[in-house]
Each structure stands twice: as structure tokens, then as C-alpha cells.
């Protein structure tokens, strides 16, 4: 990417897909934050307790949750995410970027600090079993350009494996981009699911 000085990807991708790398170019477009046709959404929250959000379409169900919506800085934030195939096939081939089907982003609600997700354009083929939730470990990613006023935040954010954020109100988003079949088959399935966290 022109103008990028650095790009960082940390954390382990989910290992539930059977890994097979190919030269196929996958979909790398960032998912929209709004519901698309055929998508459904549910969200539960308590002021200082657990938070959970589920989004689904005709093939996948994406759930992100945290056991506590209020965290004391600098304690790490716990994020649990699962992806479930809910389509018609019993064990379909699923194609994703090399980093896996789900990437994560964070942004400050009412502020300017944020770190978006970074994906490659590889096509990793694997499989999922219908109705079986697959854990998607949280992994940091982010990039910045020369002169970016957000660069200091991104550099601090990507250090270390734990999710630590400064005081404020934050939105943490799981972003799915996956294909059922090959990377060009029937278009990508794109879902986003978010939880809001208050760091004090």
C-alpha cells in the first residue's frame, strides 16, 4: 500500500479450519458495519456485566462476547468470538485469507483513536462442520502512514498479545470475510459483530 510505513499483524489465527494455501486471490474488502440483506442480529448487554452480540446470514453465525463490559486500566480485556457454519451443507469447504476468516478492529466511541483490521489476499482453504461453533482467537492488526495522527495509538495498541486499551468507551468488532467453496464462488460472506467496553 502506497504511503504505508508499517503494517503489523499479531496473534494466532483460529486453527479449526484445515489449512491449505493456494495462489487464488481472495476477497479482502472490509465488511460494512450495517446489516445487509438476509442478515439477522441479536445483542444482549448489562451496564457492567457480560456483553454479547450475534450476527448471521444464510451461511454463518458470528458471535462476539466479553464477560465484563467495564474494565479497569491497564487490565486486559477478554474477548470471546465464535464462528458457526449454519448453511445447507454438512461439511463445506471454506476459503479465507491466510490469517483466518475473522479479523478484529477497535475504535474509540466519541474519539479519534482506532485500529482497523488488516487482511492479506491469499486463499486458504479449509472445512467446517455445520452447527459446530469454532472459536476465533482475538488477534491484533493495524497499520499507519507517515504523519498519521493516530500512529502513536496504533503503535502502542499492537504491542504484546493482550488487548489493553486506555480509559474511554471502545467498540471492539469482529469482521468475517469468508467464501463457501473457492474464493470466487458465489461472492464473499461478510458479517460484523461488535461489543462496547468501558475502560476506567
C-alpha positions in Angstrom: 0.0 0.0 0.0 1.4 3.4 -1.0 2.3 5.6 1.9 2.2 2.8 4.5 5.2 2.9 6.7 4.4 -0.2 8.7 1.8 -2.9 9.0 1.5 -5.2 11.9 -0.4 -8.4 12.5 -0.2 -10.1 15.9 -1.9 -13.1 17.5 -2.8 -16.6 16.4 -5.5 -17.2 13.8 -8.1 -19.8 14.6 -6.8 -23.3 13.9 -10.1 -25.0 13.3 -10.0 -24.8 9.6 -7.9 -27.4 7.8 -5.1 -25.3 6.3 -4.4 -25.4 2.6 -2.7 -22.5 0.9 -3.3 -21.6 -2.7 -2.5 -18.8 -5.2 -6.1 -17.9 -5.5 -6.8 -14.2 -4.8 -9.4 -13.9 -2.0 -11.8 -11.1 -1.1 -10.1 -8.5 1.1 -12.8 -5.9 1.3 -13.6 -4.7 4.7 -17.1 -5.6 5.8 -19.7 -2.9 6.2 -20.9 -2.1 9.7 -24.6 -2.2 8.7 -26.8 -5.2 8.2 -27.2 -6.4 4.7 -30.0 -8.3 3.0 -30.6 -11.7 4.7 -28.7 -10.8 7.8 -30.0 -11.0 11.4 -28.7 -9.5 14.5 -29.1 -10.0 18.3 -27.4 -8.2 21.1 -27.5 -8.5 24.9 -25.8 -6.3 27.4 -25.8 -5.2 31.0 -24.2 -2.0 32.4 -21.2 -3.7 33.9 -21.7 -7.4 33.2 -21.4 -9.6 30.2 -22.0 -8.3 26.6 -22.8 -10.5 23.6 -23.7 -9.7 20.0 -24.6 -12.2 17.3 -24.9 -11.6 13.6 -25.9 -14.1 10.9 -26.7 -14.6 7.3 -27.7 -17.7 5.3 -24.3 -19.4 5.8 -22.6 -18.2 9.0 -23.3 -17.1 12.6 -20.8 -14.8 14.2 -20.8 -14.1 17.9 -18.6 -11.8 19.9 -18.8 -11.5 23.7 -17.0 -10.4 26.8 -17.6 -11.4 30.4 -17.4 -7.8 31.7 -18.3 -4.6 29.9 -16.4 -2.4 32.4 -12.6 -2.9 32.8 -10.1 -1.1 35.0 -7.0 0.1 33.0 -4.5 -1.4 32.5 -6.2 -4.8 32.9 -6.5 -6.9 29.7 -9.9 -7.1 28.1 -11.2 -10.6 27.5 -12.9 -11.2 24.1 -14.5 -14.5 23.1 -15.6 -15.0 19.5 -17.1 -18.0 17.7 -18.0 -18.7 14.1 -20.6 -21.3 13.2 -21.5 -22.6 9.7 -25.3 -22.8 9.5 -25.8 -23.4 5.8 -27.2 -26.3 3.9 -24.0 -28.5 3.5 -22.8 -30.8 6.2 -19.1 -30.1 5.9 -18.3 -27.5 3.2 -15.0 -26.1 2.0 -14.4 -22.6 3.5 -12.0 -20.2 1.9 -10.5 -17.3 3.7 -7.4 -15.1 3.9 -4.3 -16.7 5.4 -5.0 -15.1 8.7 -8.3 -16.8 9.0 -12.0 -15.9 8.5 -12.3 -13.3 11.3 -10.2 -10.2 11.9 -10.7 -7.6 14.6 -10.7 -3.8 14.9 -11.1 -1.3 17.8 -12.3 2.2 17.7 -13.0 4.8 20.4 -16.6 5.9 20.7 -16.7 9.7 20.7 -13.0 9.9 19.9 -10.5 9.5 17.2 -8.3 6.6 18.3 -8.8 3.4 16.3 -7.0 0.5 14.7 -8.6 -1.2 11.7 -8.2 -4.8 10.6 -5.5 -5.9 8.1 -6.0 -8.9 5.7 -3.9 -10.5 3.0 -5.3 -11.6 -0.3 -4.3 -15.3 -0.1 -6.9 -18.0 -0.3 -6.7 -20.5 2.5 -9.0 -23.5 2.1 -10.3 -25.5 5.0 -13.6 -27.0 6.2 -16.2 -26.5 8.8 -18.9 -28.8 10.2 -22.5 -27.5 10.2 -23.7 -26.4 13.6 -20.4 -26.6 15.4 -19.1 -23.3 16.8 -15.4 -22.6 16.0 -13.5 -20.3 18.4 -11.8 -17.4 16.8 -8.9 -16.1 19.0 -8.6 -12.4 19.2 -5.6 -11.1 17.2 -4.4 -7.5 16.8 -3.7 -5.9 13.5 -3.2 -2.3 12.3 -1.4 0.0 10.0 -0.4 3.6 9.9 1.1 6.1 7.4 3.7 8.9 7.8 2.2 11.8 9.6 -0.9 9.9 10.7 -2.1 11.5 14.0 -3.4 8.1 15.0 0.1 6.4 14.6 1.1 6.7 18.3 -2.1 4.9 19.4 -1.7 2.1 16.8 1.9 1.5 17.8 1.0 1.2 21.4 -2.1 -0.9 20.7 -0.2 -3.6 18.7 2.4 -4.2 21.3 2.0 -7.6 23.1 -0.7 -10.2 22.7 -3.1 -8.9 25.4 -5.9 -6.5 24.5 -5.2 -3.4 26.6 -6.9 0.0 25.9 -6.6 3.4 27.6 -9.5 4.8 29.5 -12.5 5.6 27.4 -15.5 3.9 25.7 -14.5 1.5 23.0 -16.1 -0.6 20.3 -14.4 -3.9 19.5 -15.5 -5.5 16.3 -15.2 -9.0 14.8 -15.2 -8.9 11.0 -15.9 -12.0 8.9 -14.9 -12.4 5.3 -15.3 -16.0 4.0 -16.3 -18.0 1.0 -18.3 -21.2 0.9 -16.2 -23.1 -1.8 -13.5 -21.3 -3.7 -12.5 -17.7 -3.1 -14.5 -16.6 -6.1 -17.5 -18.9 -5.6 -20.8 -17.0 -5.1 -19.2 -14.0 -3.5 -17.9 -13.4 0.0 -19.9 -13.7 3.1 -19.2 -10.5 5.2 -20.5 -10.0 8.7 -19.5 -7.7 11.6 -20.4 -8.1 15.2 -19.4 -5.6 17.9 -19.3 -5.2 21.7 -18.8 -1.9 23.6 -16.4 -1.7 26.5 -15.9 1.0 29.1 -12.3 1.3 30.3 -11.9 3.3 33.5 
